[in-house]
Amino acid sequence: MTKRIWDDFLTERDKQVYAQAGYGKRGGFGKRPALFIIDVQYNFCGDKPEDILEGLKQYRTHCGPEAWAAVEHIVPLLEMAREKNIPVFY
């Protein structure tokens, strides 16, 4: 396992707890999956794809064109969730 920056601060007991609880391991999808879409709003994406420095003039939390690139990946995921009646939360 790759060493994490906080590993030096964990006690031996912390490490035992992490190992026994399974923290950091894959959790699986469970029986009732849901899709959470977070921070896909004008404050982060802007109202059009544009350079981050330009977008910051209107929205101080603007993320630039990368935000719109992320939206392109979210759309098919959202469509699939709706087709399969998976709950979607914003």
N, C-alpha and C positions, 0 to 999 in steps of 0.2 A: 504494500500500500504506500502511496506517495505521502511523504511527511507534509502535514499542514502547518501553517504558521503558528497556530495556537497549541500544537501538540506539546511544546516545552512547558506550558503552563498547566497541563493536566496532571492531577495526582494519580497515583497507581489505582486508587479507588475509582476515580473518574474513568480511567481507561477500562476497568472491569465493568463498570456500569454501561459504558458505551458498547462494549463487546457483547454483554449479556442482553441488552435491550435491542441490539441490532441497528443502532443509530448509524446512519451513513450508508446503509445497504439498501438495495432496491426494495420498494414496498409493494410493487405490483399495482394493478388497477382496481382490485376489489370487485365487488359484485354490483355496485351502484355508482358508476363513474359519472362525473360532471365536468363540464368545461368552464373554466374561469378565464375571462378576458379582462386583463388589468391594464389600466393606463392607456387605453386606446381612445384618446379623446383629443380635442383640438389643442388643449394646453401642451400636449406632448408631440402630437403629429403635425399640428398646424392645419390650415384649411387647404393647403396644396403642398406638393413636394417642393422644397426649396432648401438652399444652403442653410446650415444651422445659424450662421451669423446673421443672415437676413431674417430668418424666422424668429430669432431672439428679440428682434425689435417689436414684435407683436405679442409673443408668448415667451415669458422668461424661462419656461421649462421645456422649450422646443428641443427636439432631438435630431432635427435634420432629416435628410432623405432616407436615412436608415429606418426611421419610424415607418415611412410609407412602404419600404421594402418588407418590413415585418408584417404590415397589414396584408400584403399580397400572400403571405404564408398563412395568415390567420383565416382569411376568407374560406379556403377550401376545408379547413378544419371545422369551422363554424357550420358550413353547409352539411358536412358529414354528420356532425353532432345532431343537427336538426332532423336529418333523414332518419337517424336511428333513435329519435326521441330521447336523446341524452340532454339532461337539463343544462342550460347555459346561464351563467351568472356574469354580470358585468360589474 
